[in-house]
Amino acid sequence: MDELIDILISGGHSLVVWNEGVHTFDGRGVSDLFRLLENDPALLKGARVADKVIGKGAAALMVSGGVSEVYAGVISEGALSLFEKAGVVISFGKRVPHIINRKGDGICPVESLCADCETAEECFPLIKGFVQCIMHNA
């Protein structure tokens, strides 16, 4: 996992996935994880993942994808709970109550959207709707 963390930090990436090779991503929010789960789910199955910031939505996508081990630079309480329930091996730099939005004036919209969900399965349709709405309005 140290190698993935080094790649994440030194490369300035937002996400690094190891599954039969290293794959780096630089998208914002949950966009890369959502695309992977929709278009290349085999890449997440059993993968080791390093991510800069993991909120409950990102955790739900990783759990749905079947990742085995995760490092988060920053992780929310909700994300940590989802990983623990799913038996994912988790390490992190900093634990926070929730992820803050980009403007710094409130909770991340995906974190807020998934706040009342108990499982990754409950989160997924909410995240899908959010991502589709963002893509439609882009």
TAGI-V772217 format. One record per residue. N is the residue number from 1. RES is the residue in one small letter. SS is DSSP state (h for helix, s for strand, l for the rest). NEAR is the number of other C-alpha atoms within 8 Angstrom. Layout:
# TAGI-V772217
N	RES	SS	NEAR
N	RES	SS	NEAR
This chain:
# TAGI-V772217
1	m	l	7
2	d	h	5
3	e	h	6
4	l	h	12
5	i	h	10
6	d	h	9
7	i	h	11
8	l	h	16
9	i	h	8
10	s	h	7
11	g	l	7
12	g	l	8
13	h	l	13
14	s	l	13
15	l	s	12
16	v	s	15
17	v	s	14
18	w	s	11
19	n	l	11
20	e	l	4
21	g	l	5
22	v	s	8
23	h	s	8
24	t	s	10
25	f	s	9
26	d	l	9
27	g	l	8
28	r	l	7
29	g	l	6
30	v	l	9
31	s	h	9
32	d	h	11
33	l	h	10
34	f	h	10
35	r	h	9
36	l	h	11
37	l	h	12
38	e	h	7
39	n	h	6
40	d	l	9
41	p	h	10
42	a	h	6
43	l	h	9
44	l	l	15
45	k	l	10
46	g	l	9
47	a	l	13
48	r	s	12
49	v	s	13
50	a	s	14
51	d	s	13
52	k	s	11
53	v	s	10
54	i	s	15
55	g	l	14
56	k	h	16
57	g	h	15
58	a	h	12
59	a	h	14
60	a	h	15
61	l	h	13
62	m	h	11
63	v	h	13
64	s	h	10
65	g	h	11
66	g	l	10
67	v	l	15
68	s	l	10
69	e	s	11
70	v	s	13
71	y	s	12
72	a	s	15
73	g	s	11
74	v	s	12
75	i	s	17
76	s	s	14
77	e	h	11
78	g	h	11
79	a	h	15
80	l	h	12
81	s	h	8
82	l	h	15
83	f	h	13
84	e	h	10
85	k	h	7
86	a	h	7
87	g	l	6
88	v	l	12
89	v	s	9
90	i	s	11
91	s	s	7
92	f	s	10
93	g	s	8
94	k	s	8
95	r	s	9
96	v	s	9
97	p	l	7
98	h	l	12
99	i	l	13
100	i	s	9
101	n	l	10
102	r	l	6
103	k	l	5
104	g	l	6
105	d	l	7
106	g	l	7
107	i	s	10
108	c	l	11
109	p	h	7
110	v	h	11
111	e	h	13
112	s	h	8
113	l	h	9
114	c	l	12
115	a	l	8
116	d	l	5
117	c	l	8
118	e	l	6
119	t	l	8
120	a	h	13
121	e	h	8
122	e	h	9
123	c	h	12
124	f	h	11
125	p	h	8
126	l	h	10
127	i	h	12
128	k	h	9
129	g	h	8
130	f	h	9
131	v	h	9
132	q	h	8
133	c	h	8
134	i	h	8
135	m	h	7
136	h	h	6
137	n	h	5
138	a	l	4
